[in-house]
Amino acid sequence: MLNQEVNQIIDNLKGRRGYEEKKAKKLGFTSLYDYFEDKLKKQKLAIDNEKAIAKQALIQKQNKFSEKKCKCC
């Protein structure tokens, strides 16, 4: 399955292609496609983690407000 995002990134490299190929080879990837595919997966995972952390922080903040309503009961 070919990822269109990865193909677009590779097509738009222009002068940086040699640099990115060396970097991919240094990191142990067999192709430039595999390197960018892994890079995109990591970016999407990081975004998902940030969303989960933000959601958890919002829930904790809401819980703090609900606990402070009345302490006399």
C-alpha positions as CSV (number, residue, x, y, z in Angstrom):
1,M,0.0,0.0,0.0
2,L,1.5,3.3,-1.1
3,N,0.9,6.3,1.1
4,Q,0.1,9.4,-0.9
5,E,1.4,11.7,1.8
6,V,4.8,10.0,1.7
7,N,5.0,10.2,-2.0
8,Q,4.1,13.9,-1.9
9,I,6.8,14.6,0.6
10,I,9.4,12.7,-1.4
11,D,8.4,14.6,-4.6
12,N,8.8,17.9,-2.9
13,L,12.2,17.3,-1.4
14,K,14.1,18.8,-4.4
15,G,17.6,19.9,-3.2
16,R,17.2,18.2,0.2
17,R,16.8,14.7,-1.2
18,G,20.4,13.7,-0.9
19,Y,20.5,14.9,2.7
20,E,17.4,13.0,3.6
21,E,18.6,9.8,1.8
22,K,21.9,9.9,3.8
23,K,20.0,10.5,7.0
24,A,17.6,7.6,6.3
25,K,20.5,5.3,5.5
26,K,22.3,6.4,8.7
27,L,19.2,5.6,10.8
28,G,19.0,2.1,9.2
29,F,16.1,2.5,6.8
30,T,16.3,0.6,3.5
31,S,14.5,3.3,1.5
32,L,13.6,6.9,1.7
33,Y,9.9,5.8,1.5
34,D,10.3,3.7,4.7
35,Y,12.0,6.6,6.5
36,F,9.2,9.1,5.8
37,E,6.5,6.6,6.5
38,D,8.0,6.0,9.9
39,K,8.5,9.7,10.5
40,L,4.8,10.4,9.7
41,K,3.7,7.6,12.0
42,K,5.7,9.1,14.9
43,Q,4.2,12.5,14.2
44,K,0.7,11.2,14.3
45,L,1.4,9.3,17.4
46,A,2.8,12.4,19.1
47,I,-0.3,14.4,18.2
48,D,-2.6,11.7,19.5
49,N,-0.6,11.6,22.8
50,E,-0.8,15.4,23.1
51,K,-4.6,15.2,22.6
52,A,-5.0,12.5,25.2
53,I,-2.9,14.4,27.7
54,A,-4.9,17.6,27.1
55,K,-8.2,15.7,27.5
56,Q,-7.0,14.1,30.8
57,A,-5.9,17.5,32.1
58,L,-9.3,19.0,31.3
59,I,-11.1,16.1,33.1
60,Q,-8.9,16.7,36.2
61,K,-9.6,20.4,36.1
62,Q,-13.4,19.7,35.9
63,N,-13.1,17.3,38.8
64,K,-11.4,19.9,41.0
65,F,-14.2,22.4,40.3
66,S,-16.9,19.9,41.2
67,E,-15.2,18.9,44.5
68,K,-14.9,22.6,45.6
69,K,-18.6,23.3,45.5
70,C,-19.5,22.4,49.1
71,K,-17.2,20.9,51.8
72,C,-19.7,21.2,54.6
73,C,-21.8,18.1,53.8
